[in-house]
Amino acid sequence: MRRFDGRNVLVVGGGADGPPRPGEDLAIGNGRAIAIRIAAEGAAVAVTDRDLAAADETVAALDGRGLAIEADAADPDACRRAVDIAESDLGPLDVVVCNVGIASGRALHDQTLDDWERHDHVNVRSHWLTAQHALGPMLERGHGVFVFVSSVAAVLGGSGVAYEATKAAQVAVSRHIAVRYAKRGIRSNTLLLGLIDSTMARREFGDIAGRMDVRAAAPPMKRQGTPEEVAAAAAFLASDDASYVNGTTLVIDGGLSAI
Ligand SMILES: NC(=O)c1ccc[n+]([C@@H]2O[C@H](COP(=O)([O-])OP(=O)(O)OC[C@H]3O[C@@H](n4cnc5c(N)ncnc54)[C@H](O)[C@@H]3O)[C@@H](O)[C@H]2O)c1
């Protein structure tokens, strides 16, 4: 399938920060897998990351044209600048994937102001700023698609309070875009991810004995999801196959939230 031939896509947080799966050389996270999948279907893909080497590594793995952009999502100017760089290099953006996210896992009694604000800046503010900056040219052209990478933590407790709150806020931003701009050709949807064997999980939990096994045992499917499965869902929402899908959430969790 070449659903993105001729399209330009920005993946925010498209590097990968964590170890590879056993036996593999390239570490695969959700953002990187999405960039690789969409490029394999024909898109030119701009990848932002606060770590330029991580973005470069993704671009080197793309089948097709790519662009690595150094941008810290916690910096408002960098968010806007990344959109400008992507558009001036690749051309008008058809799709923006808001993937970047952090999770400290703090419970309420342990929550600090600094940590809360960091979650807000990276998990929410970066995404509305990026979307706001990308939106204008999309409205002029009468088409554009946003895909937000959120978590089942948006609707389920059990992780950190700042993570849960900011992942829920991401859904609200996406829904706002979907309702407000649909009649002008914009779609926006959100992925709610369950337990995914991505770089984020391997970095945070890989060294804790038994933790990845516990994660694998939790969903009815008795395994974690893969970043490639996340990427397949993101590519669907970003593509014309989802032309009448707007303002919704797609749960990718192996049945975890159905228990
Ligand atoms: N793995 C899971 O179980 C799981 C579950 C639910 C949701 N998610 C979501 O998946 C997304 C991340 O997955 P991933 O595997 O791509 O993660 P990752 O930790 O590998 O991060 C991807 C990239 O983001 C970059 N990054 C981190 N902070 C940044 C910042 N401030 N500015 C710019 N770049 C920054 C990292 O350098 C990394 O290269 C998050 O939104 C997360 O909430 C993951």
Ligand as a Chemical Component Dictionary entry (heavy atoms), coordinates in Angstrom:
data_LIG
# 
_chem_comp.id                   LIG 
_chem_comp.type                 NON-POLYMER 
_chem_comp.pdbx_formal_charge   0 
_chem_comp.three_letter_code    LIG 
# 
loop_
_chem_comp_atom.comp_id 
_chem_comp_atom.atom_id 
_chem_comp_atom.alt_atom_id 
_chem_comp_atom.type_symbol 
_chem_comp_atom.charge 
_chem_comp_atom.model_Cartn_x 
_chem_comp_atom.model_Cartn_y 
_chem_comp_atom.model_Cartn_z 
_chem_comp_atom.pdbx_ordinal 
LIG N1  N1  N 0  5.314  2.256  25.696 1  
LIG C1  C1  C 0  4.136  2.269  26.236 2  
LIG O1  O1  O 0  3.729  1.314  26.937 3  
LIG C2  C2  C 0  3.216  3.434  26.017 4  
LIG C3  C3  C 0  1.924  3.326  26.484 5  
LIG C4  C4  C 0  1.061  4.351  26.265 6  
LIG C5  C5  C 0  1.465  5.481  25.566 7  
LIG N2  N2  N 1  2.733  5.591  25.138 8  
LIG C6  C6  C 0  3.106  6.824  24.438 9  
LIG O2  O2  O 0  4.014  6.605  23.378 10 
LIG C7  C7  C 0  4.754  7.807  23.177 11 
LIG C8  C8  C 0  6.261  7.589  23.202 12 
LIG O3  O3  O 0  6.649  6.361  22.753 13 
LIG P1  P1  P 0  8.122  6.120  22.178 14 
LIG O4  O4  O 0  8.323  4.664  22.204 15 
LIG O5  O5  O -1 8.265  6.822  20.869 16 
LIG O6  O6  O 0  9.028  6.836  23.310 17 
LIG P2  P2  P 0  10.530 7.252  23.492 18 
LIG O7  O7  O 0  10.696 7.388  24.978 19 
LIG O8  O8  O 0  11.467 6.366  22.742 20 
LIG O9  O9  O 0  10.578 8.729  22.924 21 
LIG C9  C9  C 0  10.591 9.023  21.541 22 
LIG C10 C10 C 0  11.544 10.179 21.330 23 
LIG O10 O10 O 0  11.056 11.338 22.016 24 
LIG C11 C11 C 0  12.182 12.095 22.362 25 
LIG N3  N3  N 0  11.869 13.098 23.364 26 
LIG C12 C12 C 0  11.679 12.948 24.696 27 
LIG N4  N4  N 0  11.447 14.136 25.273 28 
LIG C13 C13 C 0  11.488 15.060 24.277 29 
LIG C14 C14 C 0  11.343 16.461 24.223 30 
LIG N5  N5  N 0  11.126 17.185 25.322 31 
LIG N6  N6  N 0  11.418 17.075 23.030 32 
LIG C15 C15 C 0  11.654 16.362 21.898 33 
LIG N7  N7  N 0  11.825 15.037 21.884 34 
LIG C16 C16 C 0  11.745 14.395 23.061 35 
LIG C17 C17 C 0  13.211 11.099 22.825 36 
LIG O11 O11 O 0  14.526 11.629 22.702 37 
LIG C18 C18 C 0  12.951 9.923  21.894 38 
LIG O12 O12 O 0  13.897 9.875  20.840 39 
LIG C19 C19 C 0  4.403  8.750  24.307 40 
LIG O13 O13 O 0  3.461  9.700  23.894 41 
LIG C20 C20 C 0  3.838  7.808  25.324 42 
LIG O14 O14 O 0  2.985  8.451  26.242 43 
LIG C21 C21 C 0  3.619  4.596  25.349 44 
# 
loop_
_chem_comp_bond.comp_id 
_chem_comp_bond.atom_id_1 
_chem_comp_bond.atom_id_2 
_chem_comp_bond.value_order 
_chem_comp_bond.pdbx_ordinal 
LIG N1  C1  SING 1  
LIG C1  O1  DOUB 2  
LIG C1  C2  SING 3  
LIG C2  C3  SING 4  
LIG C2  C21 DOUB 5  
LIG C3  C4  DOUB 6  
LIG C4  C5  SING 7  
LIG C5  N2  DOUB 8  
LIG N2  C6  SING 9  
LIG N2  C21 SING 10 
LIG C6  O2  SING 11 
LIG C6  C20 SING 12 
LIG O2  C7  SING 13 
LIG C7  C8  SING 14 
LIG C7  C19 SING 15 
LIG C8  O3  SING 16 
LIG O3  P1  SING 17 
LIG P1  O4  DOUB 18 
LIG P1  O5  SING 19 
LIG P1  O6  SING 20 
LIG O6  P2  SING 21 
LIG P2  O7  DOUB 22 
LIG P2  O8  SING 23 
LIG P2  O9  SING 24 
LIG O9  C9  SING 25 
LIG C9  C10 SING 26 
LIG C10 O10 SING 27 
LIG C10 C18 SING 28 
LIG O10 C11 SING 29 
LIG C11 N3  SING 30 
LIG C11 C17 SING 31 
LIG N3  C12 SING 32 
LIG N3  C16 SING 33 
LIG C12 N4  DOUB 34 
LIG N4  C13 SING 35 
LIG C13 C14 SING 36 
LIG C13 C16 DOUB 37 
LIG C14 N5  SING 38 
LIG C14 N6  DOUB 39 
LIG N6  C15 SING 40 
LIG C15 N7  DOUB 41 
LIG N7  C16 SING 42 
LIG C17 O11 SING 43 
LIG C17 C18 SING 44 
LIG C18 O12 SING 45 
LIG C19 O13 SING 46 
LIG C19 C20 SING 47 
LIG C20 O14 SING 48 
# 
